[in-house]
Amino acid sequence: MKEIAAYLLCVLGGNATPSKDDVTAIVTAAGGDVNEESLDKMLGDLEGKDVAELMLEGKKRLVETMGSAVAAAPAAGAAAGGDAAGAAAAVEEKEEEPEEVDLGGGMDMFGGGDAD
């Protein structure tokens, strides 16, 4: 995970194709240890690819996944007896507003107290 984070930091810093040494320098500068095997695999997988395009593709897949999960939720509620709306209402009722705490008199924003 730290290797991909360091790689992306290089890319954000203007280095479109960070080398193994670039990534290693960032990880070790932050006090981390580099997993050489993981770094070699990651660099091999990213070779010749545009990181921005990969991230855009990943975002599209995430939206697709989230869309199917959202579409499946009403169907699951109906299969469970159709009481999903009642369950949601019960959860909303449990949420209470935070209790206000009285810190006593004599305090104002600047700590001056009641005396003028």
C-alpha contacts under 8 A as a table, 3 or more apart, distances in Angstrom:
res1	aa1	res2	aa2	distance
1	M	4	I	5.44
1	M	5	A	6.32
2	K	5	A	4.95
2	K	6	A	6.06
2	K	27	V	6.83
2	K	34	V	7.97
3	E	6	A	5.14
3	E	7	Y	6.12
3	E	23	V	6.55
3	E	24	T	7.73
3	E	27	V	6.91
3	E	34	V	6.98
3	E	35	N	7.84
3	E	38	S	7.86
3	E	39	L	6.20
4	I	7	Y	4.88
4	I	8	L	6.11
4	I	42	M	7.62
5	A	8	L	5.16
5	A	9	L	6.19
6	A	9	L	4.98
6	A	10	C	6.33
6	A	23	V	5.44
6	A	24	T	7.96
6	A	26	I	5.86
6	A	27	V	6.24
7	Y	10	C	5.18
7	Y	11	V	6.41
7	Y	18	P	6.44
7	Y	22	D	7.90
7	Y	23	V	5.54
8	L	11	V	4.93
8	L	12	L	6.05
9	L	12	L	5.05
9	L	13	G	6.03
10	C	13	G	4.98
10	C	14	G	6.51
10	C	15	N	5.33
10	C	16	A	7.41
10	C	18	P	6.17
10	C	22	D	7.42
10	C	23	V	7.37
11	V	14	G	5.25
11	V	15	N	4.78
11	V	16	A	5.02
11	V	17	T	7.05
11	V	18	P	7.00
12	L	15	N	7.20
15	N	18	P	5.78
18	P	21	D	7.99
18	P	22	D	5.74
18	P	23	V	6.69
19	S	22	D	5.09
19	S	23	V	6.44
19	S	43	L	8.00
20	K	23	V	5.33
20	K	24	T	6.05
20	K	39	L	7.33
20	K	40	D	7.63
20	K	43	L	7.51
21	D	24	T	5.00
21	D	25	A	5.96
22	D	25	A	5.24
22	D	26	I	6.56
23	V	26	I	5.34
23	V	27	V	6.36
24	T	27	V	5.23
24	T	28	T	6.04
24	T	34	V	6.32
25	A	28	T	5.36
25	A	29	A	5.91
26	I	29	A	5.08
26	I	30	A	6.38
27	V	30	A	5.30
27	V	31	G	6.59
27	V	32	G	5.25
27	V	33	D	6.65
27	V	34	V	6.60
28	T	31	G	4.89
28	T	32	G	4.94
28	T	33	D	6.05
28	T	34	V	7.29
29	A	32	G	7.32
34	V	39	L	7.38
35	N	38	S	5.39
35	N	39	L	6.11
36	E	39	L	5.06
36	E	40	D	6.04
37	E	40	D	5.25
37	E	41	K	6.27
38	S	41	K	5.21
38	S	42	M	6.08
39	L	42	M	5.08
39	L	43	L	6.07
40	D	43	L	5.23
40	D	44	G	6.10
41	K	44	G	5.08
41	K	45	D	6.13
42	M	45	D	5.08
42	M	46	L	6.17
43	L	46	L	5.12
43	L	47	E	5.93
44	G	47	E	5.26
46	L	49	K	5.41
46	L	50	D	7.83
46	L	51	V	7.70
49	K	53	E	7.89
49	K	54	L	7.55
50	D	53	E	5.38
50	D	54	L	6.36
51	V	54	L	4.98
51	V	55	M	6.14
52	A	55	M	5.16
52	A	56	L	6.20
53	E	56	L	5.04
53	E	57	E	6.15
54	L	57	E	5.14
54	L	58	G	6.15
55	M	58	G	4.96
55	M	59	K	6.11
56	L	59	K	5.02
56	L	60	K	6.30
57	E	60	K	5.12
57	E	61	R	6.31
58	G	61	R	5.07
58	G	62	L	6.14
59	K	62	L	5.02
59	K	63	V	6.24
60	K	63	V	5.15
60	K	64	E	6.22
61	R	64	E	5.00
61	R	65	T	6.09
62	L	65	T	5.02
62	L	66	M	6.04
63	V	66	M	5.04
63	V	67	G	5.92
64	E	67	G	5.03
64	E	68	S	6.31
65	T	68	S	5.29
65	T	69	A	6.26
66	M	69	A	5.00
66	M	70	V	6.10
67	G	70	V	5.14
67	G	71	A	6.13
68	S	71	A	5.01
68	S	72	A	6.03
69	A	72	A	5.07
69	A	73	A	6.29
70	V	73	A	5.31
70	V	74	P	7.52
71	A	74	P	6.39
71	A	75	A	7.22
72	A	75	A	5.23
72	A	76	A	6.13
73	A	76	A	5.11
73	A	77	G	6.25
74	P	77	G	4.96
74	P	78	A	6.21
74	P	84	A	7.90
75	A	78	A	5.13
75	A	79	A	6.18
76	A	79	A	5.05
76	A	80	A	6.13
77	G	80	A	5.09
77	G	81	G	6.65
77	G	82	G	5.25
77	G	83	D	6.66
77	G	84	A	5.09
78	A	81	G	5.42
78	A	82	G	4.06
78	A	83	D	7.36
78	A	84	A	7.44
79	A	82	G	6.59
80	A	83	D	7.21
80	A	84	A	7.90
81	G	84	A	7.91
82	G	85	A	7.53
83	D	86	G	5.23
83	D	87	A	6.33
84	A	87	A	5.10
84	A	88	A	6.20
85	A	88	A	5.08
85	A	89	A	6.20
86	G	89	A	5.07
86	G	90	A	6.24
87	A	90	A	5.07
87	A	91	V	6.36
88	A	91	V	5.16
88	A	92	E	6.30
89	A	92	E	5.05
89	A	93	E	6.26
90	A	93	E	5.15
90	A	94	K	6.54
91	V	94	K	5.32
91	V	95	E	6.92
92	E	95	E	5.50
93	E	96	E	7.47
103	L	107	M	7.81
104	G	107	M	7.27
105	G	113	G	7.65
105	G	114	D	7.57
106	G	111	G	7.98
106	G	112	G	7.50
106	G	113	G	3.94
106	G	114	D	4.71
106	G	115	A	8.00
107	M	110	F	7.84
107	M	111	G	5.42
107	M	112	G	6.56
107	M	113	G	4.68
107	M	114	D	7.05
108	D	111	G	5.12
108	D	112	G	6.19
108	D	113	G	5.99
108	D	114	D	7.98
109	M	112	G	7.81
112	G	115	A	7.20
